[in-house]
């Protein structure tokens, strides 16, 4: 039930010290009073996404973790290997809030009619600092959910659904006609399967084992290739031939997979090429890395000609690029299909205090396929 005592609340903070320690704690912070076009949300559900773990845990060695406590509850401390501290320099000694998205009830609102209209309503939120009890946000960062929606069902409205919808949008804008997706049995990957089936988009799904393949097959996916099989490269090449998928979104990042995808794209393109070219096929091949499940170097064996691209992809810059009108269309679809295409399922629900328990941290930091944790502040 929503509360009106919103002036302050507990918030989970992540601090990397210049001495090389990760320190997680709960701190009591003041909630800013809402300006005219702002609302205060009592956060009731917030998911732990892989993108959140980069800020929350970073490169800390969890085997060195030790539990502690302060006046507000439990704390957690772990060492960061010295050779990884360079990448942490920009945030050293700055306590940072965590949590990209969530959902809750509006308990205070600014003077504008639009803000006042949301009082008592359940909204989804995207704005950072969601692992806390209260959050002041501009109206542009909240999305009204249908009457009677449990905040749990709206907590993952933004990151995964909008990312999954943005992959086909990127495909269309860049002139491709099919997609390849890695870590395809993830929560996001399952959403993408449903979107592509509904929209008639050819999709090649790369998984790591039979269990993941079975999950996607149960959703109706037809092109599934297993990277653990000896025939993986041949299977991937054939799937590309059948689908014409020359745009890939890679959640893995490190290792050989991105390069293997580009190589298979080139082999597939040459199977239908009319003329030989020593510079490779004329087919543009693009892989976008949007995740970092493997934090090692990205390895390329350049056997894919000269018509290729490898780059990073982030949701927020893409939404800024397409503008508010097109972004709103994507948001409207998420709300319309909240309990179908974009339904999220959670492995466990934990409190803010439990999120600092060493055993719980080790579990949700595994980033295992099919596992997703929800914080209930």
C-alpha positions in Angstrom: 0.0 0.0 0.0 1.3 3.5 -0.9 2.5 5.8 1.9 2.5 9.6 2.0 5.7 9.8 4.2 7.8 10.2 1.2 10.2 13.0 2.3 13.0 10.5 2.9 13.7 6.8 2.3 16.3 4.1 2.1 18.3 3.8 -1.1 20.9 1.2 -2.2 24.2 2.8 -3.0 27.3 1.5 -4.7 30.7 3.0 -3.9 34.1 2.1 -5.5 36.9 3.5 -3.4 40.2 4.6 -4.8 41.8 2.0 -2.4 40.2 -0.7 -4.6 37.1 -1.8 -2.6 33.4 -2.1 -3.7 31.1 -1.0 -0.8 27.4 -1.6 -1.0 25.1 -0.1 1.6 21.7 1.3 2.4 21.6 5.0 3.0 18.7 7.2 4.1 18.4 10.0 1.5 16.0 13.0 1.2 13.4 12.8 -1.6 13.4 16.0 -3.6 10.0 17.8 -3.6 8.4 17.5 -7.1 8.5 20.5 -9.4 5.5 21.3 -11.5 6.1 18.6 -14.1 7.3 15.9 -11.7 5.9 13.2 -9.5 7.2 11.2 -6.5 6.9 7.5 -6.9 6.9 5.0 -4.1 8.9 2.2 -5.7 7.3 -1.2 -5.2 9.2 -3.3 -7.7 12.5 -3.0 -9.6 14.3 -5.7 -11.6 18.0 -6.5 -11.6 19.0 -6.3 -15.2 22.5 -7.2 -16.5 22.9 -3.4 -17.2 22.3 -2.8 -13.5 25.0 -5.2 -12.4 27.7 -3.3 -14.2 27.1 -0.3 -11.9 26.1 -2.3 -8.8 28.9 -4.9 -8.8 31.3 -3.8 -11.5 34.5 -5.9 -11.7 34.6 -6.8 -8.0 35.9 -10.2 -7.0 32.9 -11.6 -5.1 35.0 -14.4 -3.6 36.5 -11.7 -1.3 33.0 -10.5 -0.3 32.3 -9.9 3.4 29.1 -8.8 5.1 28.8 -5.9 7.5 26.2 -3.5 8.8 25.6 0.2 9.4 22.8 2.1 11.1 20.4 1.5 8.2 21.0 -2.2 7.7 23.4 -4.7 6.1 26.5 -3.7 4.1 28.6 -5.7 1.6 32.3 -5.1 0.8 34.5 -6.8 -1.8 37.9 -6.2 -3.3 38.5 -5.1 -6.9 41.6 -6.5 -8.6 44.2 -3.8 -9.0 44.5 -4.3 -12.8 40.8 -3.5 -13.2 40.8 -0.3 -11.2 41.7 1.8 -14.2 38.3 1.3 -15.7 36.7 2.5 -12.4 38.7 5.7 -12.2 35.8 7.9 -13.3 33.6 6.8 -10.4 36.2 6.3 -7.7 35.0 7.6 -4.2 31.6 8.6 -5.5 28.6 6.9 -3.9 26.2 6.1 -6.7 22.5 5.0 -6.7 21.5 2.0 -8.7 18.6 0.6 -10.7 17.5 1.7 -14.1 13.8 0.9 -14.0 10.9 -0.1 -11.9 7.3 0.6 -11.0 5.3 1.9 -8.2 2.5 4.3 -7.0 2.6 8.1 -7.3 2.4 9.5 -3.8 3.1 13.2 -4.5 2.9 15.4 -7.6 3.8 18.8 -8.8 1.4 21.6 -9.6 0.8 20.8 -13.3 -2.5 19.2 -14.2 -0.7 16.3 -15.9 1.3 15.6 -12.7 -1.8 15.9 -10.5 -3.7 13.5 -12.7 -1.2 10.7 -11.8 -1.7 10.9 -8.0 -2.5 7.5 -6.7 -1.8 5.9 -10.1 0.5 3.0 -10.8 3.3 3.9 -13.1 6.4 2.4 -14.7 9.6 4.4 -14.3 12.9 4.8 -16.1 15.3 7.2 -14.6 18.0 5.5 -12.5 18.2 5.3 -8.7 15.2 2.8 -8.6 16.7 0.6 -5.9 15.2 2.8 -3.2 11.9 3.5 -1.5 11.1 6.8 -3.3 12.0 8.5 -6.5 11.2 11.9 -7.9 10.9 11.8 -11.7 9.8 14.1 -14.6 6.7 13.1 -16.3 8.6 12.0 -19.4 10.3 9.3 -17.3 7.1 7.6 -16.1 4.4 5.6 -18.0 0.9 5.2 -16.7 0.0 1.5 -16.4 -3.6 0.1 -16.9 -5.9 0.3 -13.9 -5.3 -2.7 -11.5 -1.8 -3.5 -12.8 0.5 -5.0 -10.1 3.7 -3.0 -10.0 5.5 -6.3 -10.4 4.0 -6.7 -13.9 5.1 -3.2 -14.9 8.6 -3.2 -13.3 10.4 -4.3 -16.5 8.4 -2.2 -18.9 11.3 -0.2 -20.3 14.8 -1.8 -20.7 14.0 -5.2 -22.1 10.7 -4.5 -24.0 12.0 -1.3 -25.6 15.3 -2.9 -26.4 13.6 -5.9 -28.1 11.3 -3.5 -30.1 14.3 -1.4 -31.1 16.1 -4.2 -32.8 13.6 -4.6 -35.6 13.4 -0.8 -35.8 17.1 -0.6 -36.3 16.9 -3.3 -38.9 14.3 -1.4 -40.9 16.1 1.9 -40.7 19.4 0.4 -41.8 17.9 -1.6 -44.7 18.2 -5.1 -43.4 15.5 -7.7 -43.6 16.4 -10.3 -40.9 18.0 -10.5 -37.5 20.4 -12.7 -35.5 20.3 -12.6 -31.7 22.7 -14.1 -29.2 21.9 -15.3 -25.7 18.5 -15.7 -27.3 16.7 -17.6 -24.5 17.0 -14.6 -22.2 14.0 -12.7 -21.0 14.7 -10.1 -23.7 15.3 -12.9 -26.3 12.0 -14.5 -25.6 10.3 -11.1 -26.1 12.1 -10.7 -29.4 10.9 -14.1 -30.6 7.3 -13.1 -30.0 7.8 -9.7 -31.7 9.4 -11.2 -34.8 6.7 -13.9 -35.1 4.0 -11.3 -34.9 5.6 -8.9 -37.3 6.8 -11.5 -39.8 10.6 -10.8 -39.3 13.1 -13.7 -40.0 15.0 -14.3 -36.7 18.0 -16.5 -36.1 18.4 -17.4 -32.4 21.8 -18.4 -31.0 21.6 -20.5 -27.8 24.1 -22.5 -25.7 22.3 -25.8 -24.9 19.3 -28.0 -25.7 17.3 -26.6 -22.7 17.5 -23.1 -24.1 16.6 -24.3 -27.6 13.5 -26.0 -26.1 12.3 -22.8 -24.5 12.4 -20.9 -27.8 10.9 -23.8 -29.7 8.0 -23.7 -27.3 7.4 -20.1 -28.3 7.3 -20.9 -32.0 10.9 -20.0 -33.0 12.0 -21.8 -36.1 15.6 -20.9 -36.6 17.6 -21.9 -33.5 21.3 -22.7 -33.6 23.3 -24.1 -30.6 26.8 -22.6 -30.2 27.9 -25.6 -28.2 27.4 -28.1 -31.1 30.2 -29.2 -33.4 28.0 -28.2 -36.4 27.4 -24.6 -35.0 29.1 -22.7 -37.8 27.5 -24.8 -40.6 24.1 -24.5 -38.9 24.4 -20.7 -38.5 25.5 -20.3 -42.1 22.5 -22.3 -43.3 20.1 -20.3 -41.1 21.5 -17.1 -42.6 21.0 -18.4 -46.1 17.4 -19.3 -45.3 16.6 -16.0 -43.5 18.8 -13.4 -45.2 19.7 -12.2 -41.7 22.8 -9.9 -42.0 22.2 -7.8 -38.9 23.1 -9.3 -35.5 22.6 -8.1 -31.9 25.1 -9.7 -29.6 24.6 -9.8 -25.8 27.9 -11.7 -25.2 30.5 -9.1 -26.3 33.7 -10.8 -25.6 35.2 -13.9 -27.2 34.9 -15.3 -30.7 31.2 -15.2 -31.3 30.8 -11.8 -33.0 33.6 -12.7 -35.4 32.1 -16.1 -36.1 28.8 -14.5 -36.9 30.4 -12.1 -39.4 32.3 -15.0 -41.0 29.1 -17.1 -41.4 27.4 -14.1 -42.9 30.1 -13.8 -45.5 30.0 -17.5 -46.3 26.2 -17.3 -46.6 26.4 -14.2 -48.9 28.9 -16.0 -51.2 26.7 -19.0 -51.6 24.4 -16.8 -53.7 26.9 -14.4 -55.1 26.9 -14.0 -58.9 30.4 -12.6 -59.3 33.6 -13.3 -57.4 35.3 -10.4 -55.7 38.7 -10.5 -54.0 37.4 -7.9 -51.5 34.6 -10.2 -50.3 30.9 -10.1 -51.0 29.0 -6.9 -51.6 26.6 -7.8 -48.8 26.8 -5.4 -45.8 27.2 -7.4 -42.6 26.7 -5.7 -39.2 27.0 -6.9 -35.6 26.0 -4.6 -32.8 27.3 -5.5 -29.3 24.7 -4.4 -26.7 25.8 -6.5 -23.7 28.8 -7.8 -21.9 28.1 -11.3 -20.6 31.7 -12.1 -21.6 33.9 -9.2 -20.4 37.0 -10.4 -22.3 38.4 -9.0 -25.6 36.2 -9.4 -28.7 38.2 -11.6 -31.1 37.9 -11.2 -34.9 39.4 -13.6 -37.5 38.9 -11.3 -40.5 37.6 -13.6 -43.2 34.5 -11.6 -44.0 35.6 -9.2 -46.7 35.4 -5.5 -46.4 31.6 -4.8 -46.2 31.1 -5.2 -42.5 30.7 -3.3 -39.3 31.1 -4.0 -35.6 29.9 -1.5 -33.1 28.2 -0.8 -29.8 24.5 -0.3 -29.4 22.6 1.3 -26.5 18.9 1.8 -26.0 18.9 5.5 -24.8 20.9 6.9 -27.7 18.7 5.0 -30.2 15.5 6.4 -28.6 16.9 9.9 -28.8 17.8 9.3 -32.4 14.3 8.3 -33.4 12.6 11.0 -31.4 9.7 11.3 -28.9 6.9 10.5 -31.4 8.4 7.2 -32.5 9.5 6.3 -29.0 5.9 6.8 -27.8 4.7 4.3 -30.4 7.0 1.7 -28.9 5.9 2.6 -25.4 2.3 2.3 -26.3 2.9 -1.2 -27.7 4.6 -2.3 -24.5 1.5 -1.2 -22.5 -0.9 -2.9 -24.9 1.0 -6.2 -24.7 2.2 -6.0 -21.1 0.9 -9.4 -20.0 1.6 -11.2 -23.3 4.6 -10.3 -25.4 6.4 -8.3 -22.7 5.5 -10.4 -19.6 8.5 -10.8 -17.3 9.0 -13.8 -15.0 11.1 -13.6 -11.9 13.2 -16.2 -10.2 12.9 -14.6 -6.8 11.7 -11.4 -5.1 14.1 -9.8 -2.6 14.1 -6.8 -0.3 16.7 -4.0 -0.3 18.4 -5.6 2.7 18.4 -9.1 1.0 20.0 -7.5 -2.1 23.1 -7.0 0.1 23.3 -10.6 1.4 26.6 -12.2 0.0 24.8 -15.5 -1.0 22.0 -13.6 -2.8 24.5 -11.3 -4.6 26.4 -14.4 -5.8 23.2 -15.8 -7.2 21.8 -12.8 -9.0 25.3 -11.9 -10.3 25.5 -15.2 -12.2 23.5 -13.7 -15.1 22.1 -17.2 -15.8 19.6 -17.6 -18.6 16.1 -17.7 -17.3 17.0 -16.2 -13.9 15.8 -12.7 -13.1 15.5 -11.1 -9.7 13.1 -8.5 -8.5 13.8 -6.0 -5.7 10.7 -5.1 -3.6 11.8 -1.9 -1.8 
